[in-house]
Amino acid sequence: MRKIKKDKPTILITNDDGITAPGIRALVEAVKDLGNVVVVAPDKPQSGMGHAITIGQPLRMNQVHCR
């Protein structure tokens, strides 16, 4: 696990286009020296799902380490 630098802010990056969207990696690269970057994104594009309600299937979260 990556060491968290306590003297830097935590930067949250999220989107609805999915973890593999090119913009997410570009944004991480742009801000990685400014603080501890945490990315929260779906495993595949979910555009338009902001008004959806999840009741039939549980939400799952997996930690992924990217370089």
N, C-alpha and C positions, 0 to 999 in steps of 0.2 A: 504494500500500500504506500502511496505517495505521502511524504512528510508535509504537513500543513504548516505554512509560515504564519505565525501568530501576529506578526507586525504588519501584515498586508490584509486588505479587505477580501471578503469572499464575493466573487462575481458569478451570478447565476445567468446562464444562457439557456434559453428554451425556444422552441418553435413547434409548429404543427406539421412541418414538412418531412420529419423523420431524422433520425440520427445520422443518416448517410448523406443528407443534403449538403451540397458544396458550400453553402453560405455559413453553415455552423462551423466547419473547420476553419474557414477564413476568419470568422469572428473570434474564435478561440486563439488563433495565431496572433491576431491584432491586439488582444488584451492579456495574453498569458503572463507578461512581465509586470502587469499592474496589480495582480493579486492572485488569490487561489480560485481557479476557475472550476465551476461545477456545471455540467450540462445535463439538462433533463429534457428528453425528447422521445417521441414514440419510435418503435422499431421500423415503422413504415409510414408513409404520408397519411395524415389524418385531417387534411384541410376540411373545414366546415363542420368539424365534430365538437366545436366549442359549446354547442347547445344540446348535445346528446346526453342522455342519462344511461349510465352503465348499471343495469340491474340483473341481467341474465348471466354474465360471466364476470369472474373476479378480475381485478386489475393486478398485473404482475410487474415487478420491477427487477431488472438485472443490472448489476454493476459492470461497466465495460471500461477498460483502461486503454486509452488511445495515446499515440505518440505523435 
